[in-house]
Amino acid sequence: MATSKDLTVWGIHAGKTGDADALFLKKHVVAIGWDAMGDLGTLAPTREAFKARAQKVYPDAKTGAIPLIGGQNFRFVHEAQVGDLIAYPS
């Protein structure tokens, strides 16, 4: 993410098979694909809650991956805003 005074730009890499193109470019929405995380709206609005869910649903993930998974999901839900720009290499 890059931020200026009036502009926030997020970089999202998604859809190894090109599936994201249909969603991002044709339907004009952005999503992340951590399906096992479930409904992120049910989690407490803390990074710790998101990391705890990641640990629960990805028990075989490397220890260092848990903060990354939790953090990416937290930022998508609680920091990304309507009007932010998305850089998506397709």
Gaussian input, Z-matrix of N, CA and C with variables (Angstrom, degrees):
# hf/3-21g

backbone

0 1
 N
 C     1     B1
 C     2     B2     1     A1
 N     3     B3     2     A2     1     D1
 C     4     B4     3     A3     2     D2
 C     5     B5     4     A4     3     D3
 N     6     B6     5     A5     4     D4
 C     7     B7     6     A6     5     D5
 C     8     B8     7     A7     6     D6
 N     9     B9     8     A8     7     D7
 C    10    B10     9     A9     8     D8
 C    11    B11    10    A10     9     D9
 N    12    B12    11    A11    10    D10
 C    13    B13    12    A12    11    D11
 C    14    B14    13    A13    12    D12
 N    15    B15    14    A14    13    D13
 C    16    B16    15    A15    14    D14
 C    17    B17    16    A16    15    D15
 N    18    B18    17    A17    16    D16
 C    19    B19    18    A18    17    D17
 C    20    B20    19    A19    18    D18
 N    21    B21    20    A20    19    D19
 C    22    B22    21    A21    20    D20
 C    23    B23    22    A22    21    D21
 N    24    B24    23    A23    22    D22
 C    25    B25    24    A24    23    D23
 C    26    B26    25    A25    24    D24
 N    27    B27    26    A26    25    D25
 C    28    B28    27    A27    26    D26
 C    29    B29    28    A28    27    D27
 N    30    B30    29    A29    28    D28
 C    31    B31    30    A30    29    D29
 C    32    B32    31    A31    30    D30
 N    33    B33    32    A32    31    D31
 C    34    B34    33    A33    32    D32
 C    35    B35    34    A34    33    D33
 N    36    B36    35    A35    34    D34
 C    37    B37    36    A36    35    D35
 C    38    B38    37    A37    36    D36
 N    39    B39    38    A38    37    D37
 C    40    B40    39    A39    38    D38
 C    41    B41    40    A40    39    D39
 N    42    B42    41    A41    40    D40
 C    43    B43    42    A42    41    D41
 C    44    B44    43    A43    42    D42
 N    45    B45    44    A44    43    D43
 C    46    B46    45    A45    44    D44
 C    47    B47    46    A46    45    D45
 N    48    B48    47    A47    46    D46
 C    49    B49    48    A48    47    D47
 C    50    B50    49    A49    48    D48
 N    51    B51    50    A50    49    D49
 C    52    B52    51    A51    50    D50
 C    53    B53    52    A52    51    D51
 N    54    B54    53    A53    52    D52
 C    55    B55    54    A54    53    D53
 C    56    B56    55    A55    54    D54
 N    57    B57    56    A56    55    D55
 C    58    B58    57    A57    56    D56
 C    59    B59    58    A58    57    D57
 N    60    B60    59    A59    58    D58
 C    61    B61    60    A60    59    D59
 C    62    B62    61    A61    60    D60
 N    63    B63    62    A62    61    D61
 C    64    B64    63    A63    62    D62
 C    65    B65    64    A64    63    D63
 N    66    B66    65    A65    64    D64
 C    67    B67    66    A66    65    D65
 C    68    B68    67    A67    66    D66
 N    69    B69    68    A68    67    D67
 C    70    B70    69    A69    68    D68
 C    71    B71    70    A70    69    D69
 N    72    B72    71    A71    70    D70
 C    73    B73    72    A72    71    D71
 C    74    B74    73    A73    72    D72
 N    75    B75    74    A74    73    D73
 C    76    B76    75    A75    74    D74
 C    77    B77    76    A76    75    D75
 N    78    B78    77    A77    76    D76
 C    79    B79    78    A78    77    D77
 C    80    B80    79    A79    78    D78
 N    81    B81    80    A80    79    D79
 C    82    B82    81    A81    80    D80
 C    83    B83    82    A82    81    D81
 N    84    B84    83    A83    82    D82
 C    85    B85    84    A84    83    D83
 C    86    B86    85    A85    84    D84
 N    87    B87    86    A86    85    D85
 C    88    B88    87    A87    86    D86
 C    89    B89    88    A88    87    D87
 N    90    B90    89    A89    88    D88
 C    91    B91    90    A90    89    D89
 C    92    B92    91    A91    90    D90
 N    93    B93    92    A92    91    D91
 C    94    B94    93    A93    92    D92
 C    95    B95    94    A94    93    D93
 N    96    B96    95    A95    94    D94
 C    97    B97    96    A96    95    D95
 C    98    B98    97    A97    96    D96
 N    99    B99    98    A98    97    D97
 C   100   B100    99    A99    98    D98
 C   101   B101   100   A100    99    D99
 N   102   B102   101   A101   100   D100
 C   103   B103   102   A102   101   D101
 C   104   B104   103   A103   102   D102
 N   105   B105   104   A104   103   D103
 C   106   B106   105   A105   104   D104
 C   107   B107   106   A106   105   D105
 N   108   B108   107   A107   106   D106
 C   109   B109   108   A108   107   D107
 C   110   B110   109   A109   108   D108
 N   111   B111   110   A110   109   D109
 C   112   B112   111   A111   110   D110
 C   113   B113   112   A112   111   D111
 N   114   B114   113   A113   112   D112
 C   115   B115   114   A114   113   D113
 C   116   B116   115   A115   114   D114
 N   117   B117   116   A116   115   D115
 C   118   B118   117   A117   116   D116
 C   119   B119   118   A118   117   D117
 N   120   B120   119   A119   118   D118
 C   121   B121   120   A120   119   D119
 C   122   B122   121   A121   120   D120
 N   123   B123   122   A122   121   D121
 C   124   B124   123   A123   122   D122
 C   125   B125   124   A124   123   D123
 N   126   B126   125   A125   124   D124
 C   127   B127   126   A126   125   D125
 C   128   B128   127   A127   126   D126
 N   129   B129   128   A128   127   D127
 C   130   B130   129   A129   128   D128
 C   131   B131   130   A130   129   D129
 N   132   B132   131   A131   130   D130
 C   133   B133   132   A132   131   D131
 C   134   B134   133   A133   132   D132
 N   135   B135   134   A134   133   D133
 C   136   B136   135   A135   134   D134
 C   137   B137   136   A136   135   D135
 N   138   B138   137   A137   136   D136
 C   139   B139   138   A138   137   D137
 C   140   B140   139   A139   138   D138
 N   141   B141   140   A140   139   D139
 C   142   B142   141   A141   140   D140
 C   143   B143   142   A142   141   D141
 N   144   B144   143   A143   142   D142
 C   145   B145   144   A144   143   D143
 C   146   B146   145   A145   144   D144
 N   147   B147   146   A146   145   D145
 C   148   B148   147   A147   146   D146
 C   149   B149   148   A148   147   D147
 N   150   B150   149   A149   148   D148
 C   151   B151   150   A150   149   D149
 C   152   B152   151   A151   150   D150
 N   153   B153   152   A152   151   D151
 C   154   B154   153   A153   152   D152
 C   155   B155   154   A154   153   D153
 N   156   B156   155   A155   154   D154
 C   157   B157   156   A156   155   D155
 C   158   B158   157   A157   156   D156
 N   159   B159   158   A158   157   D157
 C   160   B160   159   A159   158   D158
 C   161   B161   160   A160   159   D159
 N   162   B162   161   A161   160   D160
 C   163   B163   162   A162   161   D161
 C   164   B164   163   A163   162   D162
 N   165   B165   164   A164   163   D163
 C   166   B166   165   A165   164   D164
 C   167   B167   166   A166   165   D165
 N   168   B168   167   A167   166   D166
 C   169   B169   168   A168   167   D167
 C   170   B170   169   A169   168   D168
 N   171   B171   170   A170   169   D169
 C   172   B172   171   A171   170   D170
 C   173   B173   172   A172   171   D171
 N   174   B174   173   A173   172   D172
 C   175   B175   174   A174   173   D173
 C   176   B176   175   A175   174   D174
 N   177   B177   176   A176   175   D175
 C   178   B178   177   A177   176   D176
 C   179   B179   178   A178   177   D177
 N   180   B180   179   A179   178   D178
 C   181   B181   180   A180   179   D179
 C   182   B182   181   A181   180   D180
 N   183   B183   182   A182   181   D181
 C   184   B184   183   A183   182   D182
 C   185   B185   184   A184   183   D183
 N   186   B186   185   A185   184   D184
 C   187   B187   186   A186   185   D185
 C   188   B188   187   A187   186   D186
 N   189   B189   188   A188   187   D187
 C   190   B190   189   A189   188   D188
 C   191   B191   190   A190   189   D189
 N   192   B192   191   A191   190   D190
 C   193   B193   192   A192   191   D191
 C   194   B194   193   A193   192   D192
 N   195   B195   194   A194   193   D193
 C   196   B196   195   A195   194   D194
 C   197   B197   196   A196   195   D195
 N   198   B198   197   A197   196   D196
 C   199   B199   198   A198   197   D197
 C   200   B200   199   A199   198   D198
 N   201   B201   200   A200   199   D199
 C   202   B202   201   A201   200   D200
 C   203   B203   202   A202   201   D201
 N   204   B204   203   A203   202   D202
 C   205   B205   204   A204   203   D203
 C   206   B206   205   A205   204   D204
 N   207   B207   206   A206   205   D205
 C   208   B208   207   A207   206   D206
 C   209   B209   208   A208   207   D207
 N   210   B210   209   A209   208   D208
 C   211   B211   210   A210   209   D209
 C   212   B212   211   A211   210   D210
 N   213   B213   212   A212   211   D211
 C   214   B214   213   A213   212   D212
 C   215   B215   214   A214   213   D213
 N   216   B216   215   A215   214   D214
 C   217   B217   216   A216   215   D215
 C   218   B218   217   A217   216   D216
 N   219   B219   218   A218   217   D217
 C   220   B220   219   A219   218   D218
 C   221   B221   220   A220   219   D219
 N   222   B222   221   A221   220   D220
 C   223   B223   222   A222   221   D221
 C   224   B224   223   A223   222   D222
 N   225   B225   224   A224   223   D223
 C   226   B226   225   A225   224   D224
 C   227   B227   226   A226   225   D225
 N   228   B228   227   A227   226   D226
 C   229   B229   228   A228   227   D227
 C   230   B230   229   A229   228   D228
 N   231   B231   230   A230   229   D229
 C   232   B232   231   A231   230   D230
 C   233   B233   232   A232   231   D231
 N   234   B234   233   A233   232   D232
 C   235   B235   234   A234   233   D233
 C   236   B236   235   A235   234   D234
 N   237   B237   236   A236   235   D235
 C   238   B238   237   A237   236   D236
 C   239   B239   238   A238   237   D237
 N   240   B240   239   A239   238   D238
 C   241   B241   240   A240   239   D239
 C   242   B242   241   A241   240   D240
 N   243   B243   242   A242   241   D241
 C   244   B244   243   A243   242   D242
 C   245   B245   244   A244   243   D243
 N   246   B246   245   A245   244   D244
 C   247   B247   246   A246   245   D245
 C   248   B248   247   A247   246   D246
 N   249   B249   248   A248   247   D247
 C   250   B250   249   A249   248   D248
 C   251   B251   250   A250   249   D249
 N   252   B252   251   A251   250   D250
 C   253   B253   252   A252   251   D251
 C   254   B254   253   A253   252   D252
 N   255   B255   254   A254   253   D253
 C   256   B256   255   A255   254   D254
 C   257   B257   256   A256   255   D255
 N   258   B258   257   A257   256   D256
 C   259   B259   258   A258   257   D257
 C   260   B260   259   A259   258   D258
 N   261   B261   260   A260   259   D259
 C   262   B262   261   A261   260   D260
 C   263   B263   262   A262   261   D261
 N   264   B264   263   A263   262   D262
 C   265   B265   264   A264   263   D263
 C   266   B266   265   A265   264   D264
 N   267   B267   266   A266   265   D265
 C   268   B268   267   A267   266   D266
 C   269   B269   268   A268   267   D267

   B1=1.4441
   B2=1.5202
   B3=1.3066
   B4=1.4565
   B5=1.5191
   B6=1.3196
   B7=1.4593
   B8=1.5172
   B9=1.3205
   B10=1.4574
   B11=1.5185
   B12=1.2931
   B13=1.4630
   B14=1.5323
   B15=1.3198
   B16=1.4615
   B17=1.5240
   B18=1.3174
   B19=1.4545
   B20=1.5227
   B21=1.3273
   B22=1.4578
   B23=1.5178
   B24=1.3219
   B25=1.4570
   B26=1.5259
   B27=1.3214
   B28=1.4604
   B29=1.5152
   B30=1.3207
   B31=1.4566
   B32=1.5112
   B33=1.3156
   B34=1.4625
   B35=1.5218
   B36=1.3115
   B37=1.4683
   B38=1.5143
   B39=1.3088
   B40=1.4598
   B41=1.5245
   B42=1.3035
   B43=1.4552
   B44=1.5075
   B45=1.3255
   B46=1.4606
   B47=1.5241
   B48=1.3157
   B49=1.4609
   B50=1.5192
   B51=1.3146
   B52=1.4590
   B53=1.5187
   B54=1.3289
   B55=1.4645
   B56=1.5271
   B57=1.3072
   B58=1.4670
   B59=1.5187
   B60=1.3249
   B61=1.4678
   B62=1.5209
   B63=1.3097
   B64=1.4653
   B65=1.5261
   B66=1.3000
   B67=1.4619
   B68=1.5257
   B69=1.3176
   B70=1.4609
   B71=1.5240
   B72=1.3112
   B73=1.4645
   B74=1.5247
   B75=1.3110
   B76=1.4666
   B77=1.5210
   B78=1.3313
   B79=1.4661
   B80=1.5271
   B81=1.3364
   B82=1.4660
   B83=1.5262
   B84=1.3250
   B85=1.4615
   B86=1.5191
   B87=1.3059
   B88=1.4563
   B89=1.5193
   B90=1.3088
   B91=1.4625
   B92=1.5175
   B93=1.3138
   B94=1.4533
   B95=1.5187
   B96=1.3061
   B97=1.4598
   B98=1.5062
   B99=1.2934
   B100=1.4591
   B101=1.5307
   B102=1.3309
   B103=1.4601
   B104=1.5248
   B105=1.3134
   B106=1.4594
   B107=1.5260
   B108=1.3286
   B109=1.4623
   B110=1.5274
   B111=1.3335
   B112=1.4550
   B113=1.5197
   B114=1.3221
   B115=1.4619
   B116=1.5240
   B117=1.3101
   B118=1.4606
   B119=1.5292
   B120=1.3100
   B121=1.4541
   B122=1.5257
   B123=1.3165
   B124=1.4662
   B125=1.5262
   B126=1.3265
   B127=1.4592
   B128=1.5240
   B129=1.3196
   B130=1.4677
   B131=1.5283
   B132=1.3091
   B133=1.4698
   B134=1.5315
   B135=1.3377
   B136=1.4694
   B137=1.5261
   B138=1.2999
   B139=1.4661
   B140=1.5229
   B141=1.3197
   B142=1.4724
   B143=1.5206
   B144=1.3291
   B145=1.4627
   B146=1.5302
   B147=1.3149
   B148=1.4624
   B149=1.5243
   B150=1.3350
   B151=1.4630
   B152=1.5309
   B153=1.3189
   B154=1.4612
   B155=1.5325
   B156=1.3256
   B157=1.4812
   B158=1.5219
   B159=1.3306
   B160=1.4643
   B161=1.5244
   B162=1.3177
   B163=1.4696
   B164=1.5229
   B165=1.3247
   B166=1.4715
   B167=1.5273
   B168=1.3256
   B169=1.4664
   B170=1.5280
   B171=1.3165
   B172=1.4640
   B173=1.5358
   B174=1.3367
   B175=1.4677
   B176=1.5283
   B177=1.3182
   B178=1.4616
   B179=1.5268
   B180=1.3223
   B181=1.4649
   B182=1.5235
   B183=1.3163
   B184=1.4625
   B185=1.5279
   B186=1.3101
   B187=1.4609
   B188=1.5270
   B189=1.3137
   B190=1.4608
   B191=1.5147
   B192=1.3334
   B193=1.4624
   B194=1.5213
   B195=1.3063
   B196=1.4711
   B197=1.5315
   B198=1.3410
   B199=1.4746
   B200=1.5325
   B201=1.3205
   B202=1.4698
   B203=1.5222
   B204=1.3131
   B205=1.4720
   B206=1.5263
   B207=1.3222
   B208=1.4617
   B209=1.5179
   B210=1.3307
   B211=1.4583
   B212=1.5102
   B213=1.3279
   B214=1.4662
   B215=1.5218
   B216=1.3204
   B217=1.4602
   B218=1.5229
   B219=1.3286
   B220=1.4677
   B221=1.5175
   B222=1.3321
   B223=1.4670
   B224=1.5266
   B225=1.3367
   B226=1.4586
   B227=1.5243
   B228=1.3275
   B229=1.4643
   B230=1.5319
   B231=1.3287
   B232=1.4626
   B233=1.5220
   B234=1.3261
   B235=1.4632
   B236=1.5253
   B237=1.3189
   B238=1.4659
   B239=1.5287
   B240=1.3257
   B241=1.4602
   B242=1.5256
   B243=1.3141
   B244=1.4507
   B245=1.5323
   B246=1.3089
   B247=1.4536
   B248=1.5106
   B249=1.3492
   B250=1.4665
   B251=1.5165
   B252=1.3058
   B253=1.4628
   B254=1.5253
   B255=1.3249
   B256=1.4593
   B257=1.5166
   B258=1.3197
   B259=1.4677
   B260=1.5182
   B261=1.3175
   B262=1.4611
   B263=1.5218
   B264=1.3262
   B265=1.4721
   B266=1.5284
   B267=1.3141
   B268=1.4694
   B269=1.5107
   A1=108.57
   A2=115.72
   A3=122.39
   A4=107.32
   A5=116.19
   A6=119.45
   A7=109.78
   A8=115.97
   A9=121.26
   A10=105.87
   A11=115.99
   A12=120.21
   A13=112.31
   A14=117.10
   A15=120.61
   A16=114.01
   A17=117.91
   A18=119.39
   A19=110.73
   A20=116.16
   A21=121.42
   A22=107.72
   A23=116.07
   A24=121.83
   A25=107.97
   A26=116.15
   A27=123.06
   A28=108.55
   A29=116.75
   A30=121.65
   A31=108.90
   A32=116.99
   A33=121.39
   A34=108.63
   A35=115.05
   A36=121.97
   A37=105.77
   A38=117.32
   A39=119.14
   A40=111.28
   A41=114.73
   A42=121.29
   A43=114.88
   A44=116.73
   A45=121.05
   A46=111.88
   A47=117.03
   A48=120.91
   A49=112.60
   A50=117.54
   A51=120.72
   A52=113.56
   A53=117.25
   A54=120.98
   A55=112.33
   A56=116.51
   A57=120.01
   A58=111.90
   A59=117.96
   A60=120.02
   A61=111.74
   A62=116.92
   A63=120.21
   A64=110.95
   A65=116.29
   A66=120.45
   A67=111.41
   A68=116.85
   A69=121.40
   A70=112.31
   A71=116.39
   A72=120.60
   A73=113.72
   A74=118.13
   A75=120.12
   A76=112.85
   A77=116.93
   A78=119.70
   A79=112.46
   A80=116.13
   A81=122.00
   A82=113.42
   A83=115.92
   A84=121.64
   A85=108.22
   A86=115.83
   A87=121.88
   A88=107.39
   A89=115.83
   A90=120.80
   A91=108.75
   A92=115.18
   A93=120.43
   A94=107.38
   A95=117.09
   A96=119.89
   A97=116.26
   A98=117.54
   A99=120.87
   A100=107.47
   A101=116.71
   A102=122.26
   A103=113.73
   A104=117.42
   A105=120.28
   A106=112.58
   A107=117.48
   A108=120.18
   A109=111.62
   A110=117.43
   A111=120.82
   A112=112.41
   A113=115.57
   A114=122.65
   A115=109.43
   A116=116.70
   A117=121.46
   A118=111.96
   A119=116.82
   A120=121.58
   A121=113.17
   A122=117.32
   A123=120.57
   A124=112.10
   A125=117.28
   A126=120.65
   A127=111.76
   A128=115.19
   A129=119.38
   A130=107.84
   A131=118.59
   A132=121.51
   A133=113.14
   A134=114.95
   A135=120.37
   A136=109.02
   A137=115.36
   A138=119.85
   A139=110.74
   A140=116.63
   A141=120.36
   A142=111.34
   A143=117.66
   A144=120.78
   A145=110.52
   A146=116.77
   A147=120.84
   A148=110.76
   A149=117.10
   A150=120.22
   A151=110.66
   A152=117.20
   A153=120.62
   A154=110.58
   A155=116.81
   A156=119.57
   A157=109.97
   A158=117.36
   A159=121.02
   A160=110.46
   A161=116.94
   A162=120.77
   A163=110.73
   A164=116.23
   A165=121.13
   A166=111.60
   A167=117.00
   A168=119.40
   A169=113.56
   A170=117.11
   A171=121.90
   A172=109.39
   A173=117.55
   A174=120.29
   A175=114.10
   A176=117.83
   A177=121.08
   A178=113.08
   A179=117.05
   A180=120.32
   A181=109.68
   A182=115.64
   A183=120.07
   A184=108.70
   A185=115.69
   A186=121.49
   A187=111.79
   A188=118.17
   A189=121.59
   A190=113.96
   A191=117.38
   A192=120.68
   A193=112.24
   A194=117.35
   A195=121.01
   A196=112.13
   A197=119.88
   A198=118.39
   A199=112.53
   A200=117.25
   A201=119.91
   A202=111.18
   A203=116.81
   A204=120.70
   A205=109.73
   A206=116.14
   A207=119.94
   A208=111.67
   A209=116.37
   A210=120.57
   A211=113.63
   A212=117.39
   A213=120.15
   A214=110.77
   A215=116.05
   A216=119.61
   A217=111.61
   A218=117.06
   A219=121.13
   A220=110.80
   A221=116.81
   A222=120.73
   A223=111.19
   A224=117.53
   A225=120.57
   A226=110.30
   A227=116.35
   A228=120.52
   A229=112.35
   A230=117.52
   A231=120.12
   A232=116.24
   A233=117.83
   A234=118.92
   A235=113.48
   A236=117.90
   A237=119.92
   A238=109.12
   A239=115.52
   A240=120.97
   A241=110.83
   A242=115.69
   A243=120.57
   A244=107.27
   A245=117.63
   A246=122.68
   A247=112.99
   A248=117.91
   A249=119.87
   A250=108.58
   A251=116.54
   A252=121.01
   A253=110.12
   A254=115.20
   A255=121.60
   A256=108.58
   A257=116.29
   A258=121.36
   A259=105.85
   A260=115.88
   A261=122.06
   A262=108.82
   A263=117.34
   A264=118.64
   A265=110.19
   A266=115.72
   A267=118.94
   A268=109.97
   D1=136.81
   D2=173.73
   D3=-119.87
   D4=139.13
   D5=-177.89
   D6=-129.18
   D7=136.98
   D8=169.65
   D9=-119.47
   D10=-175.14
   D11=-177.30
   D12=-55.18
   D13=-40.83
   D14=-174.76
   D15=-122.21
   D16=5.68
   D17=-171.13
   D18=-141.06
   D19=131.37
   D20=174.00
   D21=-119.32
   D22=132.33
   D23=179.13
   D24=-122.53
   D25=127.80
   D26=177.77
   D27=-108.38
   D28=140.48
   D29=173.47
   D30=-102.99
   D31=124.03
   D32=179.70
   D33=-125.52
   D34=123.88
   D35=173.67
   D36=-105.61
   D37=120.91
   D38=-174.31
   D39=-148.72
   D40=157.92
   D41=171.09
   D42=67.81
   D43=75.65
   D44=178.65
   D45=-55.87
   D46=-26.46
   D47=-177.95
   D48=-102.02
   D49=6.84
   D50=-179.39
   D51=87.13
   D52=4.43
   D53=-179.34
   D54=-60.90
   D55=-32.30
   D56=-176.70
   D57=-67.74
   D58=-26.65
   D59=179.82
   D60=-55.01
   D61=-45.77
   D62=-178.06
   D63=-62.45
   D64=-40.02
   D65=-178.56
   D66=-76.14
   D67=-51.70
   D68=-174.55
   D69=-70.25
   D70=-49.78
   D71=-170.89
   D72=-89.19
   D73=-30.95
   D74=-177.16
   D75=-95.48
   D76=-34.92
   D77=-179.39
   D78=-101.27
   D79=-5.16
   D80=175.66
   D81=58.75
   D82=42.50
   D83=173.59
   D84=-129.79
   D85=161.74
   D86=177.98
   D87=-122.74
   D88=140.53
   D89=-179.99
   D90=-144.68
   D91=162.44
   D92=171.12
   D93=-119.71
   D94=154.65
   D95=-169.47
   D96=-112.49
   D97=51.53
   D98=174.95
   D99=-100.91
   D100=67.76
   D101=-173.33
   D102=-52.32
   D103=-40.07
   D104=-177.04
   D105=-64.43
   D106=-18.46
   D107=179.13
   D108=-68.33
   D109=-20.24
   D110=177.12
   D111=73.48
   D112=-156.09
   D113=-177.87
   D114=-74.17
   D115=105.01
   D116=-176.63
   D117=-68.64
   D118=-20.14
   D119=178.58
   D120=-69.18
   D121=-14.19
   D122=-179.93
   D123=-87.78
   D124=-9.04
   D125=-177.69
   D126=-86.52
   D127=147.78
   D128=173.77
   D129=-59.04
   D130=146.08
   D131=-176.39
   D132=-78.42
   D133=55.01
   D134=177.54
   D135=-131.52
   D136=150.61
   D137=176.43
   D138=-61.21
   D139=-35.68
   D140=-179.30
   D141=-62.41
   D142=-39.66
   D143=178.65
   D144=-64.25
   D145=-39.76
   D146=179.84
   D147=-69.49
   D148=-38.41
   D149=177.26
   D150=-67.29
   D151=-39.16
   D152=178.84
   D153=-62.87
   D154=-41.85
   D155=177.78
   D156=-64.05
   D157=-43.43
   D158=179.17
   D159=-59.12
   D160=-43.50
   D161=179.28
   D162=-62.62
   D163=-39.67
   D164=-178.51
   D165=-67.59
   D166=-44.91
   D167=-173.44
   D168=-89.66
   D169=-14.72
   D170=176.41
   D171=-125.24
   D172=62.87
   D173=-174.62
   D174=-63.24
   D175=-21.93
   D176=-179.10
   D177=-93.66
   D178=1.05
   D179=179.85
   D180=-68.21
   D181=148.88
   D182=175.88
   D183=-62.68
   D184=149.04
   D185=-177.52
   D186=-53.26
   D187=-42.01
   D188=-179.15
   D189=-70.34
   D190=-18.33
   D191=-179.56
   D192=-77.49
   D193=-28.17
   D194=-175.59
   D195=-61.00
   D196=-48.82
   D197=177.13
   D198=-62.26
   D199=-32.78
   D200=178.94
   D201=-68.41
   D202=-46.73
   D203=179.36
   D204=-62.79
   D205=-49.29
   D206=179.97
   D207=-61.00
   D208=-43.66
   D209=-178.72
   D210=-66.27
   D211=-41.20
   D212=178.58
   D213=-62.31
   D214=-43.59
   D215=179.38
   D216=-67.16
   D217=-42.38
   D218=178.56
   D219=-59.02
   D220=-48.03
   D221=-177.37
   D222=-65.21
   D223=-37.33
   D224=178.83
   D225=-61.88
   D226=-42.52
   D227=-177.21
   D228=-78.85
   D229=-41.93
   D230=-168.56
   D231=-107.42
   D232=-10.47
   D233=-179.16
   D234=-117.97
   D235=-36.83
   D236=178.63
   D237=-66.55
   D238=138.92
   D239=-176.04
   D240=-128.04
   D241=151.70
   D242=171.72
   D243=-57.44
   D244=131.96
   D245=-178.54
   D246=101.41
   D247=-17.73
   D248=173.19
   D249=-65.59
   D250=152.98
   D251=177.44
   D252=-92.86
   D253=148.40
   D254=179.00
   D255=-119.12
   D256=127.26
   D257=172.40
   D258=-100.08
   D259=117.90
   D260=-175.95
   D261=-131.44
   D262=107.91
   D263=178.18
   D264=-75.17
   D265=119.75
   D266=178.73
   D267=-128.39

